[in-house]
Structures are given as C-alpha cells and as structure tokens.
C-alpha cells in the first residue's frame, strides 16, 4: 500500500493515486498481447542467456 498524505486532502490524494494506477493497469492490459509476443520472442532469449551466464560463472 502506498499512503499519500497531503495536509488537508489525504483522501483525495489517495483517490487520485488509485485512478492513475487503474489507468496504468488498463493501459498494460490493452497492450498485453503485444507485450507477451515481445517477451516470448526476445525476453525468453535474454532470460536463457542470462541464466546460462550466471550458471557458468557459478560453476567456474
């Protein structure tokens, strides 16, 4: 939980924070298929490469 306290209007600040958070969540959800395609294509290659690098550094 993130508490935003402004003297006199703490609740309005929290509502504003929640609204911006929901807007970001909706934006991410609408972009999710494209993000998933990018992650599965590029992200997995990077993840496996990083995993192999860390594994090699631990072994040596």
N, C-alpha and C positions, 0 to 999 in steps of 0.2 A: 504493500500500500504506500502511496505517495501522499503525504499531507502537505498541502499548500496553505499556509496561514498568512493572510494579509489582514492587518488590524482593521476590523470593522466589516470585512466581507469574506470570511473564510469559506463559507458555503458556496458563494458564487464562484470563487476561485476553483473549488473542487469540481463544480458542475462544468466549468469551462475546460478544466483538465480532462474530465470524463468525455466531453464532447469531442475534443481534439483526439483523444485516444480512440474513440469509436470511429472517427473519420479515418484515422490511420489504419485501423483494423479492416474497415470496409475497403479501403484502397488496396491493402495487401490481399484481401480475399478476392477482389476482382482481378488482380494481377497474378493470382496464384498459379493458374495453368502455365503461363509463360515462365514464371519463376521455376516451377517444377521441371519444365523442359530444360531450362538452362542448367539447373542444379544436376539433373540426371546426366546431362551431356558433359558439361565442363566440371561441375563441382565434384562428381564422383572420381574423375581422373585426378584432380588435385588432391582429394582426400586419400586415395590409394597411394599416390606418390608420397604424400607427407607421412602416411603410415609406414611405408617401406623405408623411408629415410630415417624415421625415428627408430624403427626396428633394427636397422643396420647400425646406427650409432650406439644402440644399447648392446648389440652383440659384440662389437669390436672393443 
